[in-house]
């Protein structure tokens, strides 16, 4: 969790430097420069951030908010949700969930390394005519600790089940 604590300290001063050098900030240039930088820093191993405390995730959200304000020239007192929506940036918690669901999708479709794909078992594997086998539903392993709930083999199928259309599960 030390990386989460350090990220705001190293990113926000850089945003201030960028904002002070480019007056007024050209939205197109700021977006071109900052979007990859922010995406890289926020998405780095973010599948590991699934299930962490809200306080820890809020630190990352503050970095994303500061970057959005820099890109759009929005004041600190303005609401940030419309700004994030205009940039098509998901909030950090949804980014983590999306990344996890994307990893599971890639595992199920053979586009991920074998060591990740081996963590999943399709539900109804013994019954090929079952509805769960046809819809790519996954078995969710049982765990006894909160740390076990955050493991990729458990969190991945849980997120995958939540992201399935409602017709797939009762």
N, C-alpha and C positions, 0 to 999 in steps of 0.2 A: 504493500500500500504506500510505500515511500514515493513511488513514481507519481501517484496521484497527488501527493502533497507538494511535490516539486514542480509539477506541470504548470500550475498557475503562476508560480514565482518566475519561471523562465519564459513563459509565453506572453503574459500581459505586458511586461516592460518592452518586449519586442514590438508589440502592437502600438504602444505609445510612441516608440521611435519611428515606426512607419507612419503613424498618423501625423507626427510633427514634421516629417520631411516632405510629405506630399500634401500640400495645401492648395485648394480644397481637394480631398481625395477623389480621384477619378474612379468611379464605381467599377467600370469595366476592368481597369488595371488592378485595382485592389482585389476584386473578385478573382482575377486570373492568378494573382500572386498568393493570396491567402487561402483560397479553397483547398488546394493540394496540401498546403502546410497544415491546416487545421484538420483535414481529413486524415492525414498521415498520423498526426499526434493523437487524435481522439480515437481512431480506429485501431491503433496498435494494440494487439492482443485484447481487444475489447470483449471478445467472447468469454474471457476470464473474469470480466466484471459482472457477469450475470449473478444477481442475488446479493450484491454487496449493499451495505447500508446507504440510506439516502444521503447522509451527510458527506460520505465519500464521493458519491455520484454528483452531488451539488458542486463540488470543486471543479469537476470536469465541465459541468453545465455553465459555470461562470466563465470558463475559458471560451467556450463556444459562444456565449452571449457577447463577450468582449470582441470577439472576431466579427460577429454579425454587426455589431455597432460600428466597428471600424470600416467594414466593407460598405455599409449603407450610409454612414455618416449620421446615424441615429444618436440622439442624446441619451444619456444614462437614465434620465427620468421617464423616457418613453417606454411603453410596453414592448417587450421583446418577442412575444408570441407571433404577432403579425409580421415582424421582421424575419423571423425564422421561416415562417410560411412563405414569404415572398422569395426567399432564397432557396426554397425547397430543401431545407435542412431539417432533419428529424431531431427532436430533443435527444439527449444522450441516452436515457433509458431505452427509448425506442430504437436508437441506433444499435445498442447492444443486442436487443431482442432480434432485430432485423439481421444482424451479422450472424447470430447463432442459427436462425432459421435458414439463412443462406448456406451456411456450412452444412447443415443437415441435408438440405436439398442437393447440394453438390455430392455429398456422400451417397445418397440414394440413387443418384444418376451416374455414378462412376466417374465423377470429375474431381474427386478428392483423394488424398493419399490413403492407402489401404489401412494404415494404423488408425485413422479416424473412422473409416467405414466399418471396421471390425467391431466398433463399440455398439452397433445397433443390431436389433433383431426385429424383423417384421412380425407384427401381431398376426396370429392365425397362420403361422408358417406351416403347420401340420395339416391345415385344411385349405387347399388351394381354391376351393369354390366359395370360401367365406368372403363377406363384404369387407372385412378389415384387410385381407390379403390383397384385394383388388384396389383398395384406396391408399395403399402404402402407409397404413397406420403402424406405429412402432410400439413395442413393449416398453413400458417405463419401469426400470429396475427399482426395487424397494431399497430404501436406505434408512439408517437409524440415526444419522447425525445431520446437522445442517450443512456441514462441510461436504458430506456425500451428496446432498441435494444440488450442490453447485458444480459437481463433476459433469464433464461434457456428455458422458454416457447417460446421465440422468436428466440434466437440464435440456439437452438437445431434443430428446423425444417429448419432453413436457412442453417445450415451446412449439414443436412441430404439431402437437395435438391441439394446442390453443389456436394455431394459425390455420388449421384446416377449416373448410366451409362447414357451416352448422349441419348440413345434411349428412356429413360423414360420421358424426357421433351423436348419440342421443341427448 
